[in-house]
C-alpha cells in the first residue's frame, strides 16, 4: 500500500465519522464495469454502489444529459415549475405503469414518504381512527437509516442507543404469507416489504409468496408497498422484481439506479388513492424533482431500456449463478440470486466473508460482505459473458483458498 493511499485512509480515520468499514481501496476512476484505484490497479466492480451504478460507471449518455442540464438550470425548488419535471413524470409513469409520482432524493426519503402517505390514506380514505394506523414490516428488513426506519429494524446495531422509536409497526417473518394473514388487523394500512431482502444477504422468498401477499392485501384493503430501491430497474432481470410473479404493488419505491449513479434521485410511485391524499404544504423536498435530477433520471431510464440492460441482466445473471453453483468448495453453504443480484453464503467455520472479499480484491474483484458470512455480488447490468467468466475464475480460486 503506497504512502498516498495510507494518507487518504489516515485522513478519513482522523476527520470522518467511523460509521462505515470499507474495503481497503481508494478509487479514483470508473468506466462500465471497471474501476481503478489511485495506484492504477483495475477492478471489476461487483457491488455497483449497492446497485446504484446499474448502467455502468460514467455512462456517456447519462453524463451528457447531466452536463447539458447543468449548463441550463439545476435547481428551482418546487416553488416554481421546471421544464424537466413533467417529462420525467410522463416517462417514469409510462415505463412502470404508475398513476402518481412523488420525486424525492434518497431511498430512505422515499420510504419515509411512503410511510407518511399510506398513513394519511388510512385515516382519510380507509377510515382508521386517528393515530392508530399500523404498518406491517418484515424481520431482517433494510429500508434505510433514518430514525423512523431503524425503529422497525431487527438489526440490533442499527437500533442501539438511537431510541425512543415511533410506534405503529408490526414485525413478521419474511416469506411467510400465513404470518401476514394473521397480522392484518382493521387498522392495518400497509405491508412494506422488499421483493428480495438485499442487506440480509439476498434472501429470496418462496415461489408464490407475492401472489398470496397481493391477494391478502387486496382482500383486506391494505396497501402493498414494495421497496424496489435495490431490486428495481432491471437488477433482477425484470424491470421490477414484482414482475417475476406477475403482481402489481399499490406503492413502488425506486432509487439508486434511477440516476445511474450520477445524482441522488428517488421516487414514490403509486395508484391515485395513496399519493392523491397529499395536499400543498403537507410534504415536500427542496431538491426533490429538481431539473438536474429529472434530466439525469430520464437519461438513466432511457439507456436502461434502449441498450437492453434488463435482458442482459437476466442472461448474465443466469450465467453467473450457474457458474457460482458449479464451484466445488467446502466453504460454500449456499448460492442464490435472481438476475444480477447474487450471493454466496459461507459456512460459519469458513470464517468471516470479509477476508474472502479482501482476497478477491487482490485478484481484481471488488465485492462486499454482509451479515458476517455472505458475499454479495451485484455487478453493473452491462457486464458481458466474458467478464462473468473472468470473474468466476477468480471466485473459484478464492472460495477454494486455504486461509489457515
Buried (B, 14 or more C-beta within 10 A) or exposed (E): EEEEBEEBBEEBEEEEEEEEEEBEBBBEEBEBBBBBBBEEEEBBBBBBBBBBBBBBBBBEBBBEBBEEBBEEBBEBEBEEEBEBBEEBBEBBBEBBEBBBBBBBBBBBBBBBBBBBBBBBBBBEBBEBEEEBBBBBBBBBBBBBBBEBBBBBBBBEEBBEEEEEBEEBBBBBEBBBBEBBBEBBEEBBBBBBBBBBBBBBBBBBBEEEBBEBBBEBBEEBBBBBBBBBBBBBBBBBBBBBBBEBBEBBBBBBBBBBBBBBBBBBBBBBBBBEBBBBBBEEEEBBBEBBBBBBBBBBBBBBBBBBBEBBBBBBBBBBBBBBBEBBBEBEBEBBBBBBBBBBBBBBBBEEEBBEBBBBBBBBBEBBBBBBBBBEBBBBBBBBBBBBEEBBEBBBEBBBBBBEBEEE
